[in-house]
Each structure stands twice: as structure tokens, then as C-alpha cells.
């Protein structure tokens, strides 16, 4: 075979191999490209203007509704329950003076009849004693007329016995004792009917028809529905915002501190008007707070005053009662004619425990500046501050993981 037949294919293969080696060497020994870090970028933040307000400041607190009056209805006399009202059930409502239960009155009626007989007998005995005393005096007068003179009445006990004076006094005392026994018997008969002197509801039923109850046996636990009260625990800083708070003592006054009580039921919020009734005298030892007692008249009234959380306005409807045990929000009228700033709650930042909180404000569009603030109170997602910020200040609402005073920022548009 001719050698020239393989010459040119071998030359082509050698050229390809050489080119590949050159490329490998250029890749391996080529200098690395120069790299540079991108310039640092300032954090992007959102801001909101300070809301400057003036007028009355509402001090908000929360508490649980409790009754003003709550008692245990107990038996004052013993006996078997022979009648129980339909209202004597848990949640049952009753009016003042209504009979909730009745103890068997048979023995007590008999006692009244016996006492009446004792009174009648004592009256007869008194009349007899008075008649005998009158006869003794008449006899003394006749002796004096016959003889022209008669011995003077003896002032001793023996002398008074001649005119039956001790017998009359004893008969009078027996009559008074019999009358007292009659009153006691009538009182015991009246106590067979178990009544409550105020409008109310039954919290718990503890005895039923046919049960034998002794004196002091509880029959039910009841509470009044004419008024309710809520104990609102306020920090001293918030309590100080309520004008003349410590002047309230529970007495009726022409000027009351108004309060609005709100509570949710379903998707709606309902409100009741009340007032500050008193301040409990001692500071709470556990929480170090001031306990303010707010009273609401007629909490079970179903007047149609409803505030909806929905966008559409529903027709007014009867509101539910402000029932005992309801967790409610209370707004008390505080400082008047003041000026204060309102910012979002998330804009206020607490640093160390012994340092005042701060807000971050944006100066221009490029700098963060810390401002120390004095919070008054926080209501839902808003915090009320003492007026220490500029009226045209813009506070930063973005939560920055790392921040320093006077750092560069970018404000979002």
C-alpha cells in the first residue's frame, strides 16, 4: 500500500491535537480577572407623618364585669321546701320582693295562733288585775269615809300589794311578752317565703323542691341586675391623666367622670355609658396599679345601640346584655385641652430597661435620627406620645435589624 495514502490524515490529526493543547495551556495559565465588591446600599424604609391631636384624651383599660350586689339566699327558718319559683334556676331573672321559694308554713301558722291565744289570755289577766286594784282602792275610800280617817297608804312593797299594784304590773309584763312572742311567730311565718330586696338573676341554684333546709342553709346564689361594675387596673402613669380621679368616693355628685364600656359579641361591638364610681383605696400589691371602679347602670337593657366592624351598615338591633363575667374595654375621659402625638405602635422602640423609648425619624430622604419620646398610652395599634416631636416629623415604621443614629437610609415613595 502506498504510504502517501495515510500522510494527510495524520497531518490533520496532529494539527487538531496541537490546537487543543494550546487552548488548555492558555486556560490554565491565563491571569485571573480583577473583581470588585459592589458599593453598599442604604436600607429602604417606609415612613408616616406624626398625627398631632388636641382635646380630651381617653384613657383605656380593660376589666371583667361583676355585679354590684351578690348574696347567698339562705333559709332563716327550718323546714321542707314546698314551693319553688320558675325563676329559681341558673340564669333566672326575678323582681324585687318576688317569692323564689317557700318553706312549709304549717308549724309556723300554728305558732302564730298559739301566740295570739297567749296575747288574748294575757289581756284578760291584765283586766282582772286592774279590776282587783280598782276594788281595793274603792274599799280604802269607803273605810276612810266611815271612820273619818284611815291609815295612810304604806309606801313599802307590802303597802303597794294592798292596792294590787304588783299584780297589775305583772299582768302588763305578761301581755307585753305575749305580744313579743306573737311578733316573733309572725316574723318566722314571713320567713318561710324566701325573697330578695332587689331585681336580679340567679347565678347558682343549691336546693330544690322537697329538700329539707335548716336555718342558714344556702338555697341559691343571686346577684343584682340594676347596676354592674368593672374594676380597671391602670398604671399610675395612665391614672394620673384622669382629672380629679382621687376625688371620687362613691358618693353621688353633680359632676361625674364619664366612661364608655365596649364589648364584642359576634362580629359587632356594643357600647354602654357609665361613670367612674370610686378608686379603691390601696395600690394593688402584686401589679402596683391603681384600681378604678367604673359603674354601668341597667347593664341588661337591650337598647338598640350597635357599632359594626363591617364596612356595610347593618340595621340597628337589640344589643345583648352586659353580662356578669364579660371581658370589656373601658375608655375614661382623661386630660382635657391637651396636645399629643399619635404614631403607629411599631414605630416606638424600647432599648434598655432603664432607658427611655425612642422613635426613628427620617431627616430629608437620606438620614435616620433617633428621638427620645414619652409614651402616654397604647391603644390597639396606636401609641399616644407627649408632644416632644416636630409637628412635621416623619417616623420610620420599618423594623431595621441593624441601625445607628445618623445612618444613611432611602425613603420609599
Secondary structure, DSSP 8 states (H G I E B T S, - for coil): --THHHHHHHHHHHHHHHHHHHHHHHHHHS------------EEE-EEE-EEEEE--EEEEEEEEEES-EEEEE-SS-EEEEEE-TT-STT-EE-TT-EEEEE--HHHHHHHHHHHHHHHHHHHHHHHHHHHHHHHHHHHHHHHHHHS-------SHHHHHHTTHHHHHHHHHHHHHHHHHHHHHHHHHHTTEEE-SS-EEEEEE---TT-EE-TT-EEEEEEESSEEEEEEEE-HHHHTTSTTGGG-BSS--SS--EEEEEEEETTEEEEEEEEEEEE-SS--TTT--EEEEEEEESTT-----EEESSSS-----------TT-EEEEEEE---SEEEEEEEGGGEE--STTS--EEEEEETTTEEEEEE--EEEEETTEEEEES-S-TT-EEE-S--SS--TT-BEEE--
